[in-house]
Structures are given as C-alpha cells and as structure tokens.
Amino acid sequence: MPSKTVIVGSTVGLHARPATIIAEAAAAYDDEITLAVEGEEPVDAGSSLMIMTLGAEKGATVTVESENAEAVDAIAALIEQDLDAE
C-alpha cells in the first residue's frame, strides 16, 4: 500500500483549521486514507476530529497511507504546508 512519511508544517500543528483543510481534501477521494504518528493507531484522514486526536504538533512525523498513490501525495503535501499561513 502506498505511504509517505512527512513532517507537519503548520505552526501550531494539526489543530482545527489544518485538520479541516486536510479532511476536506481527503473526502474528495473515494479511497480510504489514513494518518498515523509513530506508535499510534492510524486515523481516518477524512475526519477533522480524528486528525486532531493525533496531537501532531509542528515538526511531528506523520505517515499518510492509502491504496491511491495520488491521494497519498496530495494529503502529504498539505501536511507539509503551513496551513495556518494566510
């Protein structure tokens, strides 16, 4: 299964705003997409609430996984960005 490990770029981590942006992007795909921090169970990338439960702060490592390699690349790219920047 395609996966990619990336570093969280948002200045305050994957809190409400970045989690919502990522969840909305994940919902555009029909495939299941999961996010995980090392040592924790993967969560559904289509749920902003589940993303926030990761507790991933800026600089944290997050693994994106899905059967759809395009979805993995798109979601990973979002996680790497500072989604708090205006």
Summary of the structure (lengths in Angstrom):
residues: 86
radius of gyration: 11.1
end to end distance: 34.0
largest distance: 34.0
contacts: 273
relative contact order: 0.34
helix: 35%
strand: 21%
